[in-house]
Amino acid sequence: MGELESLLLVLALIYLSECMVWVRRGALAFRRWWGKNYRILHPGGLLANPRGGLLPANPLPPLGTVFVAQPFPLSLSPDAAFAYSSTCLNPAGRPSQTAGCLRFEDIRDVAVEGRNVLVNGEIFLKSISAFSARHLADGLRRLRKLPKPERAEAIKGLIRDSLNAGNIAGILRDCGSRAGPIRILSNALFFYLFFVVVPFVWRFGFGRLGLWLLGGMLPQTITIALLPTAIRAPDILARHLLEQFHPLAIAQVLCPSDSFEHFARQVLLDLRYPLFPVCPTSDEAAVAVERGFRTAVREAVEKFIQCAGLRPEDLTAPRRPDEPANQSYCPRCGAQFVMREGRCADCGGRPLQSFKQIPTA
């Protein structure tokens, strides 16, 4: 391989690296390639570690957008904040959590350091981004200042706001109008770089046409830099745009109806039958905070699903046995078993239910 080929290969590799999106464990990505529908993706596979994974964005025009979001990474009650969430929508398991529990009366100050939320000068929880950390810190500050009788309604308000699909649609419209010029310039730069510069340099060499080609690329690059920079600019700008919203509300806006219905079932089952162990500590105060907050989120999610025209009872109804010999199933993951009694190892040892047994919420 000659120097010219090596240079073009490096250029392509640099561009492809810019197309990779790091998604932390506990978060989900909404990715669109072509068309208007998005897919829900979890970090995992070969390009992953216990902290998260890399997912590819669309490298070709129109340079599809990737949004990243997560459910609440903490549990709240009128008395305390618990830096733990039993939510586990990722097949690879829950992310690492500090599981610190503090009464609001003991919280002196809340700060942000990168993607870490600091309480009383120590790391309280780690979020998926600095933007998300600031949003969570603002919520803790507001709750700390409220009298205890008003916190319960304020917590419900936070949950309702995270499920506000109307706000999501408005943000996306505003983003589309503001990012339109950036997207046009980014796509133009992509075509110029890969369909003009690369073929001409490959055919005629850099020496004869290099200055002319660079002269054509310079004004495009400067123009994008004034808005911000590079071909992936629209994707980078939009990535954290919806992080304050629950993934279920984002799915209703971005995903086709069948994908939304499937995801709504997954969210509901996770709230009703969380992965064992539900709580990492036996401290009664922490257990009560986790249980109460999960109940509040479940009630809000059920109401949200009903407003979307679906029935939670129908979504979570057990499937028919796949085989006549199957006698039980896991109420969380839906796996079926020939034994009448037992536990599902994939769900942390959750007890199985008989197909003749009516599941309860």
GIKAUR-V327958 format. One record per backbone hydrogen bond with DSSP energy under -1.0 kcal/mol. CO is the residue of the C=O (numbers start at 1). NH is the residue of the N-H. Records with the same first field share a line. If there is no record, write none. Layout:
BEGIN
CO: NH + NH
END
This chain:
BEGIN
2: 6
3: 7
4: 8
5: 9
6: 10
7: 11
8: 12
9: 13
10: 14
11: 15
12: 16
13: 17
14: 18
17: 20
19: 57
21: 55
23: 53
24: 27
28: 69
29: 41
30: 67
31: 39
39: 31
41: 29
46: 48
47: 54
49: 52
51: 25
52: 49
53: 23
55: 21
60: 63
65: 32
67: 30
69: 28
75: 82
79: 104
80: 77
81: 102
82: 75 + 84
83: 99
90: 93
100: 83
102: 81
103: 106
104: 107
109: 120
111: 118
113: 116
115: 127
116: 113
117: 124 + 125
118: 111
119: 122
122: 119
125: 117
129: 133
130: 134
131: 135
132: 136
133: 137
134: 138
135: 139
136: 140
137: 141
138: 142
139: 143
140: 144
141: 145
147: 150
148: 151
150: 154
151: 155
152: 156
153: 157
154: 158
155: 159
156: 160
157: 161
158: 162
161: 164
162: 246
163: 165
164: 168
165: 169
166: 170
167: 171
168: 172
169: 173
170: 174
171: 175
172: 176
173: 177
174: 178
175: 179
179: 183
180: 184
181: 185
182: 186
183: 187
184: 188
185: 189
186: 190
187: 191
188: 192
189: 193
190: 194
191: 195
192: 196 + 197
193: 198
196: 200
197: 201
198: 202
199: 203
200: 204
201: 205
206: 210
209: 213
210: 214
211: 215
212: 216
213: 217
214: 218
217: 221
218: 222
219: 223
220: 224
221: 225
222: 226
224: 227 + 228
230: 233
232: 236
233: 237
234: 238
235: 239
238: 241
239: 68
240: 243
242: 245
246: 250
247: 251
248: 252
249: 253
250: 254
251: 255
254: 38
256: 260
257: 261
258: 262
259: 263
260: 264
261: 265
262: 266
263: 267
264: 268
265: 269
266: 270
267: 271
268: 272
269: 273
283: 287
284: 288
285: 289
286: 290
287: 291
288: 292
289: 293
290: 294
291: 295
292: 296
293: 297
294: 298
295: 299
296: 300
297: 301
298: 302
299: 303
300: 304
301: 305
302: 306
303: 307
304: 308
305: 310
306: 309
311: 315
312: 316
323: 326
327: 355
328: 337
329: 353
330: 334
335: 330
337: 327 + 328
342: 352
344: 349
345: 348
347: 276
350: 344
353: 329
354: 357
END
